[in-house]
Every structure is written in C-alpha cells, then in structure tokens.
C-alpha cells in the first residue's frame, strides 16, 4: 500500500472507534471523529493522581512532523480554511517497537487536531530533541499557532517530512498501523530511514521530561 492508500486507511479508521470502516473517498476532516472515553468506561482512579505517579517515569521528548499537503482541488472557500503548511506536535509517548521489521510507535490524543493531518499524509518524521531545545518543544506543544515560524528544518530523505535542525536524531517513517488505546491512539510507524546529525549517534545530550518539567542528563 502506498502513502496515499495508508493515509486513506488511517483516516477511515478515525471516522469511528468501533465497527467496520466505511469505504469510499476520504473527507478532509478538521479533527478525528472519535468519541472520548465514556464515563462508564472510566476506572476508579483519580486522573491527577494518575499523572502524578506516572510523572515519576522520565521520558525523552520528540516532535512528530509531517509534510505539507499537496495542492487542493477543493472549492476555494474550503481550500482557504484547510491548513496548507507542514504539521507537527510535541510527543513524549514514543518508543522503539521492533527491530525486524524496523517499527516505532507513538501515542497521540484522540482529540488532537494535528493527528488527522499526519494521518492524511501517511508519513511522518520523529525528531528526537536535545537538551537545548526546551523552548522549541514548548512551541510545538501549543495548539492553534504557526509552529514552524522561525524554526529551521529541511525535508527528510524519504517522506519529505520536516527534519528539525538541531535534533539529536531523526526517524523517517510510513504509517504502518493505528490502534485505539483509551483516550489515545497508538500509531505504529515503519522506519524508512534514520540518522543523527554527525552520523555517530554521539551528539548532544537528550531533552528529558520528568514530573512536569524539562531537564537534562548528567553522568
């Protein structure tokens, strides 16, 4: 399945959390048409306590990016309302998944307005941030702004997704599968290319997130 076919499959998946997926052309939705978790599905665990306890697990930080959509043939009014630039969001829920075949995974909220744009692209690039990129991460964590304003980047070699300058590593992927996980989606990507700025993997120290704050790594 090519990039366009994978994007279509991913967006059709977003149309419903349950049941068979409708065939036919994919409509450019502004956000995934997925319900959040219902009250009858919630476990008796306080969300604030959940975040507090899980916040003790330190993670790295990434920015997931996707290329700008191709020129549209939609009516002018709709075309003007649709985003025209690349897409991206800050993501700490990222992990290596499989060596053979090479797969990675990230998690994204089902209410995300950026994810449908990535799904329609069918491809994405994971940018692993360095300790000096806390401000960059904050910019990509804000919704409703031009996240790429003033941000240096170049196309990744396979998908053309933005590869952010200064990132400690990049992983160029095609969407392989999408699964539901409560109020999030689990996105599996097949790795097409990857690398580090100097080619050795011994670049800058990573940006870490722990107990609601950014930090660095020390020996």
C-alpha positions as CSV (number, residue, x, y, z in Angstrom):
1,X,0.0,0.0,0.0
2,X,1.4,3.4,-1.0
3,X,1.5,6.6,1.1
4,X,-1.9,7.7,-0.2
5,X,-3.5,4.4,0.5
6,X,-2.1,4.2,4.0
7,X,-3.3,7.8,4.7
8,X,-6.8,6.9,3.5
9,X,-6.9,3.8,5.7
10,X,-5.7,5.8,8.7
11,X,-8.3,8.5,8.3
12,X,-11.1,6.0,7.7
13,X,-10.1,4.4,10.9
14,X,-10.5,7.7,12.7
15,X,-14.1,8.0,11.5
16,X,-15.3,5.5,14.1
17,X,-14.0,4.0,17.2
18,X,-16.0,0.8,16.6
19,X,-17.4,-1.3,13.8
20,X,-16.4,-1.6,10.2
21,X,-14.8,1.2,8.3
22,X,-16.7,2.9,5.5
23,X,-15.3,2.6,2.0
24,X,-15.1,5.4,-0.4
25,X,-13.2,8.7,-0.7
26,X,-11.6,10.2,2.4
27,X,-13.1,13.5,3.5
28,X,-10.7,16.2,4.8
29,X,-11.8,16.3,8.4
30,X,-10.5,19.1,10.7
31,X,-10.2,16.6,13.6
32,X,-10.8,12.9,14.2
33,X,-14.4,12.0,14.6
34,X,-13.8,9.8,17.6
35,X,-15.5,9.9,21.0
36,X,-13.5,10.2,24.2
37,X,-13.7,7.5,26.8
38,X,-17.2,7.4,28.3
39,X,-18.0,7.7,32.0
40,X,-19.0,4.1,32.2
41,X,-15.5,3.1,30.9
42,X,-13.5,5.0,33.5
43,X,-11.6,3.2,36.1
44,X,-11.9,4.5,39.8
45,X,-8.5,6.2,39.6
46,X,-8.2,10.0,40.1
47,X,-6.7,11.5,36.9
48,X,-4.5,13.9,38.9
49,X,-3.1,11.0,40.9
50,X,-2.5,9.0,37.7
51,X,-0.5,11.9,36.2
52,X,1.5,12.4,39.5
53,X,2.5,8.8,39.8
54,X,3.3,8.2,36.1
55,X,5.2,11.5,36.1
56,X,7.9,9.8,38.0
57,X,8.8,7.9,34.8
58,X,11.3,10.1,33.0
59,X,11.0,10.2,29.2
60,X,12.7,11.6,26.2
61,X,10.9,14.2,24.1
62,X,10.2,14.2,20.4
63,X,8.4,16.3,17.8
64,X,6.4,14.4,15.2
65,X,6.2,16.2,11.9
66,X,4.5,15.6,8.6
67,X,4.9,17.3,5.2
68,X,2.5,20.0,3.9
69,X,-0.5,18.6,1.9
70,X,-0.4,18.7,-1.9
71,X,-2.3,21.5,-3.7
72,X,-6.0,21.0,-3.2
73,X,-8.7,20.9,-5.9
74,X,-11.5,21.7,-3.4
75,X,-13.7,24.7,-3.7
76,X,-11.9,28.0,-2.9
77,X,-13.7,28.6,0.4
78,X,-12.9,25.1,1.7
79,X,-9.3,25.3,0.4
80,X,-8.7,28.6,2.2
81,X,-9.9,27.1,5.5
82,X,-7.7,24.0,5.2
83,X,-4.1,24.1,6.7
84,X,-1.5,24.5,4.0
85,X,1.8,24.1,5.8
86,X,3.5,21.1,7.5
87,X,2.1,19.6,10.6
88,X,3.8,18.8,13.9
89,X,3.3,18.3,17.6
90,X,5.4,17.6,20.7
91,X,5.3,14.0,21.9
92,X,6.9,12.3,24.8
93,X,5.0,9.0,24.4
94,X,7.4,7.5,21.9
95,X,9.2,4.1,21.8
96,X,11.1,1.7,19.7
97,X,8.9,-1.3,18.9
98,X,10.5,-3.8,16.6
99,X,13.9,-4.5,15.1
100,X,12.8,-6.8,12.3
101,X,10.8,-5.2,10.7
102,X,12.0,-1.9,12.0
103,X,9.0,-0.3,13.7
104,X,8.5,2.5,16.2
105,X,5.4,3.7,18.0
106,X,4.0,6.9,19.4
107,X,0.8,7.8,21.2
108,X,-1.5,10.8,20.4
109,X,-4.7,12.0,22.0
110,X,-7.9,11.2,20.1
111,X,-8.8,14.9,20.4
112,X,-5.7,16.0,18.6
113,X,-6.2,18.5,15.7
114,X,-2.7,17.8,14.3
115,X,-3.0,14.0,14.1
116,X,-5.6,14.0,11.2
117,X,-3.2,15.9,9.1
118,X,-0.4,13.4,9.8
119,X,-2.8,10.5,9.0
120,X,-3.8,12.1,5.7
121,X,-0.1,12.5,4.8
122,X,0.5,8.8,5.6
123,X,4.1,9.5,6.6
124,X,5.9,11.3,9.4
125,X,9.3,12.1,10.9
126,X,10.2,11.7,14.6
127,X,12.6,14.4,15.7
128,X,14.4,13.5,19.0
129,X,15.1,16.7,20.8
130,X,18.3,17.7,22.5
131,X,18.7,19.3,26.0
132,X,18.9,22.8,24.4
133,X,15.5,22.5,22.6
134,X,13.1,23.0,25.5
135,X,11.7,26.2,24.0
136,X,11.3,24.5,20.7
137,X,9.3,21.7,22.3
138,X,7.0,24.3,24.1
139,X,6.3,25.9,20.8
140,X,5.2,22.6,19.3
141,X,3.0,21.8,22.3
142,X,0.8,24.9,21.7
143,X,-2.3,24.4,19.6
144,X,-3.5,27.0,17.1
145,X,-0.3,28.7,16.2
146,X,2.2,28.5,13.3
147,X,4.5,26.1,15.0
148,X,7.1,26.2,12.2
149,X,7.5,30.0,12.3
150,X,11.2,30.7,12.6
151,X,12.1,27.0,13.0
152,X,14.9,25.8,10.8
153,X,14.2,22.5,9.1
154,X,14.8,20.5,5.9
155,X,12.9,17.6,4.2
156,X,13.6,14.2,5.5
157,X,15.0,11.9,2.7
158,X,12.1,9.6,2.1
159,X,8.8,11.2,3.3
160,X,9.8,14.8,2.9
161,X,8.6,15.5,6.5
162,X,10.3,18.4,8.3
163,X,13.6,17.3,9.9
164,X,14.3,19.9,12.6
165,X,17.7,21.5,12.7
166,X,19.5,20.7,16.0
167,X,17.6,17.5,16.8
168,X,19.8,14.7,18.2
169,X,18.2,12.1,15.9
170,X,15.6,11.7,13.2
171,X,13.5,8.7,12.1
172,X,11.6,8.9,8.8
173,X,8.5,6.7,8.8
174,X,5.4,5.4,6.9
175,X,2.3,4.8,9.0
176,X,2.1,1.0,9.5
177,X,-0.9,0.6,11.8
178,X,-3.2,2.6,14.1
179,X,-4.8,1.1,17.3
180,X,-7.1,2.6,19.9
181,X,-5.8,2.9,23.5
182,X,-8.4,4.5,25.6
183,X,-8.5,8.3,25.0
184,X,-5.3,7.9,22.8
185,X,-4.3,6.3,19.5
186,X,-1.3,4.1,19.2
187,X,0.4,4.8,15.9
188,X,2.9,2.3,14.6
189,X,5.4,3.5,12.0
190,X,7.6,1.5,9.7
191,X,11.1,3.1,9.6
192,X,12.2,4.0,6.1
193,X,15.4,6.0,7.0
194,X,17.0,7.4,10.2
195,X,20.1,9.1,11.3
196,X,21.9,11.6,13.6
197,X,23.5,14.9,12.7
198,X,27.0,13.6,12.8
199,X,26.3,10.1,11.8
200,X,27.7,8.6,15.0
201,X,24.9,8.9,17.5
202,X,27.2,10.7,19.9
203,X,25.6,14.1,19.6
204,X,24.0,16.5,22.1
205,X,22.5,15.3,25.4
206,X,18.8,14.5,25.2
207,X,15.9,16.6,26.4
208,X,14.1,14.8,29.3
209,X,10.7,15.3,30.8
210,X,10.1,14.4,34.5
211,X,7.5,15.4,36.9
212,X,6.1,18.1,34.6
213,X,9.4,19.7,33.9
214,X,12.2,19.6,31.3
215,X,15.7,18.6,32.3
216,X,18.9,17.2,31.0
217,X,21.1,14.2,31.6
218,X,24.3,14.1,33.7
219,X,26.7,11.2,34.4
